[in-house]
Every structure is written in C-alpha cells, then in structure tokens.
Amino acid sequence: MQADIVSIGDELTSGQTINRNAAWLGEQLQLLGIRVRRHLTAGDSLDEIVRLLQWTHKDCDVLLISGGLGPTDDDLTREALATAMQDKLVADDAAMSEIEAFFARLNRAMPMVNRVQALRPASARCISNPNGTAPGIAAKWGNCHAFAMPGVPREMQAMFLQAVAPVLAQMSSGSVLRIAKINTFGMGESTLGEKIKDLMRRNTNPAVGTTVHDGIVSVRIYWRGKPEEAAAGIEAVSRDIRSRLGDLIFSMGDEPMEAVVVRLLRERQQTVATAESCTGGLLSELLTNISGASACFPGGWVTYSNALKMQELNIDARILDIDGAVSRETAAAMASAARQKAHSDWALSITGIAGPEGGSPEKPVGLVFIGLAGADGVEVRRFQFPGVRGQIRLRAAQMAMTILRLKLLRQQFEAVIPS
C-alpha cells in the first residue's frame, strides 16, 4: 500500500510553523507497513487545495489530510474535499451533537460559526474528535481511502491512533515495520560506523543505519515482516550491536541521557550538585527536566563571572589570576566547592569558551574543562568540542552527564571514551 500526506495551511507554506504533523504521520504509516510516497503542502486557497487533492488521490491507496477543519473562513478542507470529489456538503447530526456537547462541558454557549464543522461530503462519514470541536472526515474516493484530520497535533494524533490506524491496519497486508533505536554518546558517527560496518546493510531485513542529533549518535534497526517475528529479529541484531558498542550506549528508544543519570542516582540513593560557567545552567536544566530529579539533585550554581566564582564558590583569586577561569584548576575548585556546599555525593563543574568570541591560540573556542568531585577526590577532563556556541554548550552538558554515568556504572572513562 502507498500513501500520500497532505498538509493544509498558510502557516506551513510560509514557514512560520514547522510541519511536524506530516513527520509524525509518516512514521505511523511506516509502522503499519504502508509506504509513504509524498509529503505535500498547500496554503489556504480553495482552488489550490482542490487541484492538489484531485491530482494526488488518483494513484495512492491512502490519503491523509491534516489541517483546515476549523470554523473560520480560511478553513477550507471540508469544502475542498467535497468539490474535488464532486460531492455536496451535508450536515452530520451526530457530529453536531458532539460539538454542542463539547461546549456544554466547558459551560459555554456554542458560537454559530462552529456549526460549519459538522459538514461533510455526502458520501463520507465524520470521525469523532473528543479533544476538540473539529470532527474528522473519512471517505472512499475511487480506489483511495481519504482521511481528513484536524491540524492541532494533540487532536490529530489522538484521532489517528483511535480511529484511523485500526482501519489502515486491517487494510494492510499484515506486514509491519518495527524500529528499534540504540542511543550512544562520545564517539563520532564515522568511527562508530566502522564498529558495526558489516551490519549496516540496506534493502535487507533487518536493515541497520545511523542518525545524529545534537551530538548523539543513534543506531536504528529496521525490521519489516509479521508482528510476531519482529521482537526476536530486532533483539538478535540489537544484542550484537550492544556487545560491540558497550558503555557507549546510554539508552534504548527515546530515553534521554538526563533520564538515565537521574535513574542511576535514584537507584543508588545518591545526589549530584552542579557548578556551571559556560553552560549557564543548561546542565541543571536538563537534569530538572526529569520528573523525580528532586530526589537526587539538591541544586547548583551558575557562576559566570570570576567575581561570583569567588563569592559563591570561594574560588581562590590566585587560581583565577594565574590559571584563568577556563582551566583544569578552576574546574577542580568549582566541583569541590559545589559538593561541599551542597553536601552531595557528587558534583559536576563545567568551565569553558563557548564562543564565538573569547578564544585564543592557547585557549581556543570549544575548549571546556569538566570536573567531577566525589568521595575519592576530584577528576578533571579537558575537551575540545566542535561547533557553534549552542552546540558546544550542549555537548559540554552531555559530556558531564556521561562522565557521571560511567562513574556510577564503575566504568573507566578512558576505556569507553578516550579523552
């Protein structure tokens, strides 16, 4: 089966809104074993939408449309679909009742303009929307099964999973696509690729590939076949990859690194404090993004200036004068002071030059020192991170968490990530 995804809205064609709906729908269709041929976008023009729908429906099995089902004059999907199908719009009594009930739950009177949302092509049916006022539309259009859904992501996703995906699953051949993701940090994509080069085959089952996002290299395993065979097939390849990459791997699926660190700390009933300079609190933000972080993160310091390093962390002025704020000595002093002041088991410190200004031949942009203080003393690592300011800051925070993660696992940093 083949599918096209059509997105409607001037905000999409103008670039003001990133089209995340199409990406999400594409992923869901792949999981159902349905091949996505095209992502298409039209602005809020009735003629353009009609022409696009008439053109694309002729040679696809499934047509997913998102957006344009609101109550305002620029919401044109209902009319465009009916016009393209050479059908007339009719009011759907059940849909109208659901819209009225939605406003009743809010103790609000329904504006008359919302009545238009209960219209559908006469040969189509409405799809319930318990999360909003815009019902979806399902239509059989020649050999094409068309589904129009709201553009609001929360409403669209719920409608697709509850009402559209089950229909498509029955229509598909029974072959599904399953994807497993193994996340690593600390080794470049090309170097990591050499370790699994013989597994990275295309047009095979399973297929293995790599992707990079924000310095994290993810290995993806793609398995296409019967659902009952997918788990065993993916696990066999995953086991091989895990044995080769070892502790470079920090998680599976969508679990972020900060969640792993918080989980490890909580399992050990230990705490970590932070002292940040060039990352400006980014490390603390990542940790506190995770629910339950209060059990293992008492707090931290953002000491951007030398004055505040001395005032808040009692850094000796001679260290700052002789060695500089970006130095092994300052990183060690920051971590040690943070651990002592927070009464924590561990403390991480980060000081560096994120750029684009402030670098020198001796201390170039991207130079970062990361300290980890524990009961056995303080360790400091020196790194030279590539990229622009935001990338350097993020990679510094990620590396700090990696150092702590490996320490909690009692792994030697050099054995996993050469510094």
C-alpha positions as CSV (number, residue, x, y, z in Angstrom):
1,M,0.0,0.0,0.0
2,Q,1.1,3.5,-0.8
3,A,0.1,6.8,0.9
4,D,0.4,10.5,0.4
5,I,0.2,13.0,3.2
6,V,-1.3,16.4,2.5
7,S,-0.9,19.3,5.0
8,I,-3.1,22.4,4.7
9,G,-2.3,26.0,6.0
10,D,-0.6,29.2,5.1
11,E,1.4,29.0,8.3
12,L,3.0,25.9,6.8
13,T,3.7,27.2,3.3
14,S,5.1,30.4,4.8
15,G,7.5,28.6,7.1
16,Q,6.0,30.2,10.2
17,T,5.1,26.7,11.5
18,I,7.3,23.6,11.2
19,N,5.2,20.8,9.7
20,R,5.6,18.2,12.5
21,N,2.3,16.6,11.7
22,A,3.5,15.2,8.4
23,A,6.6,13.7,10.0
24,W,4.6,12.1,12.8
25,L,2.0,10.7,10.3
26,G,4.8,9.4,8.1
27,E,6.3,7.5,11.0
28,Q,3.0,6.0,12.0
29,L,2.3,4.8,8.4
30,Q,5.7,3.2,8.2
31,L,4.9,1.3,11.4
32,L,1.8,0.0,9.8
33,G,3.8,-1.2,6.8
34,I,2.4,1.5,4.5
35,R,4.9,3.2,2.2
36,V,4.8,7.0,2.2
37,R,5.4,8.3,-1.3
38,R,5.0,12.1,-0.9
39,H,4.6,14.9,1.6
40,L,2.5,17.7,0.0
41,T,1.6,21.1,1.4
42,A,-1.0,23.6,0.2
43,G,-1.9,27.1,1.6
44,D,-5.3,28.3,2.4
45,S,-6.5,28.6,-1.2
46,L,-9.6,26.6,-2.2
47,D,-8.6,26.2,-5.8
48,E,-5.0,25.1,-4.9
49,I,-6.3,22.5,-2.3
50,V,-8.9,21.1,-4.8
51,R,-6.3,20.8,-7.6
52,L,-3.8,19.1,-5.2
53,L,-6.4,16.6,-3.9
54,Q,-7.7,15.7,-7.4
55,W,-4.1,15.1,-8.6
56,T,-2.8,13.0,-5.7
57,H,-5.8,10.7,-5.0
58,K,-5.7,9.1,-8.4
59,D,-2.7,6.8,-7.8
60,C,-2.5,6.4,-4.0
61,D,-4.2,3.9,-1.7
62,V,-4.3,6.1,1.3
63,L,-4.6,9.9,1.5
64,L,-4.1,11.6,4.9
65,I,-5.0,15.3,5.2
66,S,-4.3,17.4,8.2
67,G,-5.5,21.0,8.8
68,G,-8.2,23.3,7.6
69,L,-11.1,21.8,9.6
70,G,-11.6,24.8,11.9
71,P,-14.6,27.1,12.0
72,T,-13.2,30.2,10.3
73,D,-13.3,31.3,6.7
74,D,-9.8,30.2,5.9
75,D,-10.6,26.6,7.0
76,L,-11.3,25.1,3.6
77,T,-10.6,21.4,3.7
78,R,-14.3,20.3,4.0
79,E,-15.3,22.4,1.0
80,A,-12.2,21.5,-1.0
81,L,-12.7,17.7,-0.4
82,A,-16.3,17.9,-1.4
83,T,-15.5,19.9,-4.5
84,A,-12.7,17.6,-5.5
85,M,-15.0,14.5,-5.1
86,Q,-17.8,16.3,-7.0
87,D,-19.9,15.8,-3.9
88,K,-22.1,18.1,-1.9
89,L,-21.7,19.1,1.7
90,V,-24.3,17.9,4.2
91,A,-24.8,18.4,7.9
92,D,-24.0,15.5,10.1
93,D,-26.4,15.4,13.0
94,A,-24.2,13.2,15.2
95,A,-21.2,15.4,14.7
96,M,-23.3,18.5,15.5
97,S,-24.4,16.8,18.8
98,E,-20.7,16.1,19.7
99,I,-19.7,19.7,19.0
100,E,-22.6,21.0,21.2
101,A,-21.6,18.6,23.9
102,F,-18.0,19.8,23.8
103,F,-19.1,23.4,24.5
104,A,-21.6,22.2,27.2
105,R,-18.7,20.5,29.1
106,L,-17.0,23.9,29.1
107,N,-20.2,25.7,30.3
108,R,-20.0,27.9,27.2
109,A,-22.6,28.7,24.5
110,M,-21.6,27.3,21.1
111,P,-20.9,30.1,18.6
112,M,-22.9,29.8,15.4
113,V,-19.7,29.7,13.4
114,N,-18.9,26.3,14.8
115,R,-21.9,24.7,13.0
116,V,-19.8,24.6,9.8
117,Q,-17.6,22.0,11.5
118,A,-20.4,19.4,11.3
119,L,-20.4,19.5,7.5
120,R,-19.1,16.6,5.5
121,P,-19.2,15.3,1.9
122,A,-22.5,13.4,1.5
123,S,-20.7,10.1,0.6
124,A,-18.3,10.4,3.5
125,R,-18.6,9.9,7.3
126,C,-17.4,12.0,10.2
127,I,-14.8,10.9,12.7
128,S,-15.3,11.8,16.4
129,N,-13.0,14.2,18.0
130,P,-13.2,14.0,21.8
131,N,-10.3,16.5,22.2
132,G,-11.7,19.4,20.2
133,T,-14.5,20.8,18.1
134,A,-13.3,19.7,14.6
135,P,-14.6,16.2,13.6
136,G,-12.5,14.4,11.0
137,I,-13.8,13.0,7.7
138,A,-13.3,9.6,6.2
139,A,-14.2,9.0,2.5
140,K,-13.8,6.2,-0.1
141,W,-12.8,8.1,-3.2
142,G,-12.3,5.8,-6.1
143,N,-9.6,3.4,-5.1
144,C,-8.3,5.8,-2.5
145,H,-9.2,5.9,1.2
146,A,-9.0,9.5,2.3
147,F,-8.9,10.7,5.9
148,A,-9.1,14.4,6.9
149,M,-8.0,15.3,10.4
150,P,-7.5,18.5,12.5
151,G,-4.2,20.3,12.3
152,V,-3.9,20.7,16.1
153,P,-1.2,18.0,16.8
154,R,-2.9,16.7,20.0
155,E,-6.2,16.3,18.3
156,M,-4.8,14.8,15.1
157,Q,-2.6,12.3,16.9
158,A,-5.4,11.0,19.1
159,M,-7.8,10.8,16.2
160,F,-5.3,8.9,14.0
161,L,-4.5,6.4,16.7
162,Q,-8.1,5.8,17.8
163,A,-10.0,5.9,14.6
164,V,-7.7,5.8,11.5
165,A,-4.8,3.5,12.4
166,P,-7.1,0.5,13.2
167,V,-8.8,0.9,9.7
168,L,-5.4,1.1,8.0
169,A,-4.1,-1.9,9.9
170,Q,-7.0,-4.1,8.6
171,M,-6.3,-2.8,5.1
172,S,-2.6,-3.5,5.1
173,S,-1.1,-6.9,4.1
174,G,-0.1,-7.8,7.7
175,S,3.5,-6.8,7.2
176,V,4.6,-4.1,9.6
177,L,7.7,-2.1,10.2
178,R,9.3,-2.0,13.6
179,I,12.1,0.3,14.5
180,A,14.5,-0.1,17.5
181,K,16.8,2.8,18.5
182,I,20.1,2.4,20.4
183,N,21.5,5.8,21.6
184,T,25.2,6.5,22.1
185,F,27.3,9.4,23.0
186,G,31.1,10.1,22.9
187,M,32.1,8.7,19.6
188,G,31.7,10.2,16.1
189,E,29.3,8.7,13.6
190,S,32.0,7.6,11.2
191,T,34.2,6.0,13.9
192,L,31.2,4.3,15.4
193,G,30.0,3.2,11.9
194,E,33.3,1.3,11.5
195,K,32.5,-0.9,14.5
196,I,29.2,-2.0,13.0
197,K,30.0,-1.6,9.3
198,D,29.2,-5.2,8.4
199,L,25.7,-4.8,9.9
200,M,24.9,-1.6,8.1
201,R,23.1,-3.1,5.1
202,R,20.3,-1.6,3.1
203,N,17.4,-3.3,1.4
204,T,17.8,-6.2,3.7
205,N,15.8,-7.4,6.6
206,P,16.8,-6.3,9.2
207,A,18.4,-3.1,7.9
208,V,20.7,-1.0,10.2
209,G,21.6,2.6,9.9
210,T,22.8,5.6,12.0
211,T,21.5,9.1,12.6
212,V,23.0,12.0,14.5
213,H,21.1,14.6,16.5
214,D,22.7,17.1,19.0
215,G,25.9,15.1,19.2
216,I,24.0,11.8,20.0
217,V,24.6,9.0,17.5
218,S,21.6,6.6,17.3
219,V,21.8,3.2,15.7
220,R,18.4,2.2,14.2
221,I,17.3,-1.3,13.4
222,Y,14.5,-1.6,10.9
223,W,12.5,-4.9,10.7
224,R,9.8,-5.4,8.2
225,G,7.6,-8.5,8.5
226,K,5.0,-10.2,10.6
227,P,4.4,-8.5,14.0
228,E,5.1,-11.8,15.9
229,E,8.5,-12.1,14.3
230,A,9.7,-8.5,14.9
231,A,10.7,-8.7,18.5
232,A,13.0,-11.7,18.1
233,G,14.5,-10.4,14.8
234,I,15.3,-7.0,16.3
235,E,16.7,-8.5,19.6
236,A,19.2,-10.7,17.8
237,V,20.7,-7.7,15.9
238,S,20.4,-5.4,19.0
239,R,22.4,-7.9,21.1
240,D,25.2,-7.9,18.6
241,I,25.3,-4.1,18.5
242,R,25.3,-3.8,22.3
243,S,28.2,-6.2,22.6
244,R,30.3,-4.1,20.1
245,L,29.5,-0.7,21.5
246,G,29.3,-1.5,25.2
247,D,29.1,1.5,27.5
248,L,29.0,4.0,24.7
249,I,25.3,3.1,24.7
250,F,23.3,5.1,27.3
251,S,19.8,4.2,26.4
252,M,17.3,2.5,24.1
253,G,14.3,4.1,22.4
254,D,13.6,7.7,23.4
255,E,15.0,7.8,26.9
256,P,17.3,10.9,27.1
257,M,20.6,10.9,28.8
258,E,19.5,13.0,31.7
259,A,16.7,10.5,32.5
260,V,19.3,7.7,32.6
261,V,21.5,9.8,35.0
262,V,18.6,10.6,37.3
263,R,17.5,7.0,37.3
264,L,21.0,5.7,38.2
265,L,21.4,8.3,41.0
266,R,18.0,7.4,42.5
267,E,18.7,3.7,42.3
268,R,21.9,4.3,44.3
269,Q,20.2,6.9,46.6
270,Q,22.9,9.4,45.7
271,T,22.9,13.1,44.8
272,V,24.7,15.4,42.5
273,A,25.2,19.2,42.6
274,T,26.4,21.4,39.7
275,A,28.7,24.4,39.2
276,E,28.4,25.9,35.7
277,S,30.1,28.7,33.9
278,C,29.9,28.5,30.1
279,T,26.8,26.3,30.1
280,G,24.9,28.9,32.1
281,G,22.7,26.4,33.9
282,L,22.0,24.1,31.0
283,L,23.2,21.0,32.8
284,S,20.9,21.8,35.8
285,E,18.0,22.4,33.4
286,L,18.5,19.1,31.7
287,L,18.5,17.2,35.0
288,T,15.5,19.0,36.3
289,N,13.5,18.3,33.1
290,I,13.2,14.8,34.6
291,S,10.3,14.1,37.0
292,G,11.7,12.9,40.3
293,A,15.0,14.8,39.9
294,S,14.5,16.5,43.3
295,A,15.4,13.2,45.0
296,C,18.9,13.3,43.6
297,F,19.6,17.0,42.6
298,P,19.7,19.4,45.5
299,G,20.7,22.3,43.3
300,G,23.6,24.1,41.7
301,W,25.4,27.3,40.9
302,V,25.7,29.4,37.8
303,T,28.9,31.4,38.4
304,Y,29.5,33.1,35.1
305,S,31.8,35.8,36.3
306,N,35.1,35.5,38.2
307,A,33.6,37.7,41.0
308,L,30.7,35.2,41.5
309,K,33.1,32.2,41.4
310,M,34.9,33.8,44.3
311,Q,31.8,34.9,46.1
312,E,29.6,31.8,45.8
313,L,32.2,29.0,45.5
314,N,35.1,30.6,47.3
315,I,37.5,30.1,44.4
316,D,40.9,31.4,45.3
317,A,41.6,34.6,43.4
318,R,45.1,33.3,42.7
319,I,43.8,30.4,40.7
320,L,41.8,32.7,38.6
321,D,44.7,35.1,38.1
322,I,47.4,32.5,37.4
323,D,45.5,29.7,35.7
324,G,42.4,31.5,34.4
325,A,38.7,30.9,34.7
326,V,38.9,28.3,31.9
327,S,41.4,25.8,33.4
328,R,41.8,22.5,35.0
329,E,42.5,24.1,38.3
330,T,39.3,26.2,38.3
331,A,37.1,23.3,37.2
332,A,38.5,21.2,40.1
333,A,37.9,24.0,42.6
334,M,34.3,24.6,41.4
335,A,33.4,20.9,41.6
336,S,35.0,20.5,45.1
337,A,33.2,23.6,46.4
338,A,29.8,22.7,45.0
339,R,30.0,19.2,46.5
340,Q,31.0,20.6,49.9
341,K,28.3,23.3,49.9
342,A,25.5,21.1,48.7
343,H,26.5,18.2,50.9
344,S,26.1,15.9,47.9
345,D,27.7,12.6,46.9
346,W,28.9,14.1,43.6
347,A,29.3,17.5,42.0
348,L,29.9,18.3,38.3
349,S,31.6,21.5,37.2
350,I,31.9,23.0,33.7
351,T,34.0,25.9,32.6
352,G,35.0,26.7,29.0
353,I,34.9,29.0,26.0
354,A,31.6,28.6,24.0
355,G,32.4,31.4,21.5
356,P,32.2,32.9,19.1
357,E,34.4,35.4,21.0
358,G,36.9,34.9,23.7
359,G,39.2,32.3,22.2
360,S,42.9,32.5,21.8
361,P,45.6,30.3,20.4
362,E,46.3,28.9,23.8
363,K,42.6,28.5,24.7
364,P,40.5,28.3,21.6
365,V,36.8,28.4,21.2
366,G,35.4,25.0,22.2
367,L,37.9,24.4,25.0
368,V,36.0,23.0,28.0
369,F,37.1,21.6,31.3
370,I,34.7,19.3,33.2
371,G,35.2,18.4,36.8
372,L,33.7,15.6,38.9
373,A,34.0,15.6,42.6
374,G,33.3,12.6,44.7
375,A,34.3,11.0,48.0
376,D,37.7,9.9,46.4
377,G,38.6,13.4,45.3
378,V,38.2,15.4,42.1
379,E,38.8,14.4,38.5
380,V,39.0,16.9,35.6
381,R,38.8,16.2,31.9
382,R,39.8,18.5,29.1
383,F,37.8,18.6,25.9
384,Q,37.9,20.5,22.6
385,F,34.3,20.5,21.3
386,P,33.5,21.4,17.7
387,G,30.5,23.5,16.6
388,V,28.9,26.9,17.3
389,R,28.0,28.3,20.7
390,G,24.8,26.3,21.3
391,Q,26.4,23.0,20.2
392,I,29.4,23.5,22.4
393,R,27.3,24.2,25.4
394,L,25.0,21.2,24.8
395,R,27.9,18.8,24.2
396,A,29.6,20.0,27.4
397,A,26.5,19.3,29.4
398,Q,26.1,15.9,27.8
399,M,29.7,15.0,28.4
400,A,29.4,16.0,32.0
401,M,26.4,13.6,32.4
402,T,28.4,10.9,30.5
403,I,31.3,11.2,32.9
404,L,28.9,10.8,35.9
405,R,27.0,8.0,34.3
406,L,30.2,6.0,33.7
407,K,31.3,6.7,37.2
408,L,28.0,5.4,38.6
409,L,28.4,2.3,36.5
410,R,32.0,2.0,37.8
411,Q,33.3,2.1,34.2
412,Q,36.7,3.7,33.3
413,F,36.2,6.7,31.2
414,E,39.3,6.1,29.1
415,A,38.1,2.6,28.3
416,V,34.9,3.9,26.8
417,I,35.6,7.4,25.6
418,P,39.2,8.4,25.0
419,S,39.8,11.9,26.3
